[in-house]
Amino acid sequence: MMTGWYAKRTPDGSAKAVIAVTLLALLLVAAVPLALLAGVILIILGHVVGGLALSGGSVLAAGLAVALAGMSGMRHLRKLLSGPAVRVVTLDSSQYTDAAEPEGSHYTNVLPLDRGEYSEVR
């Protein structure tokens, strides 16, 4: 019985791929400031083309990794939502509940305010 629960909780191959691509994207985005600093140092030392290539390449690689992680994550999310385990039910207007606070509050230390007594905090 526990093995069935554990099998349901472990990520499949597609989820592991999404996690790996997301971690790669985070790593590349975190490395961009270091690459920009290294590019500036290369430009100061006289290697202008190398510094610009390093800076542009790092930004381009991070952008592509983020785009790939986003696309694979959305595809994985669509696959999860279209599966038989998740049921999405739309509610019509008669099924919404009123979220207003009830009139008779059970709290004794609450002071009710009207609209004119609210203060705006900035």
Buried (B, 14 or more C-beta within 10 A) or exposed (E): EEEEEEEEEEEEEEBEEBBEBBEBBBEBBEBBEEBBEBBEEBBEEEBEEBBEEBBEEBBEBBBEBBEBBEEBBEEBEEEEEEEEEEEEEEEEEEEEEEEEEEEEEEEEEEEEEEEEEEEEEE
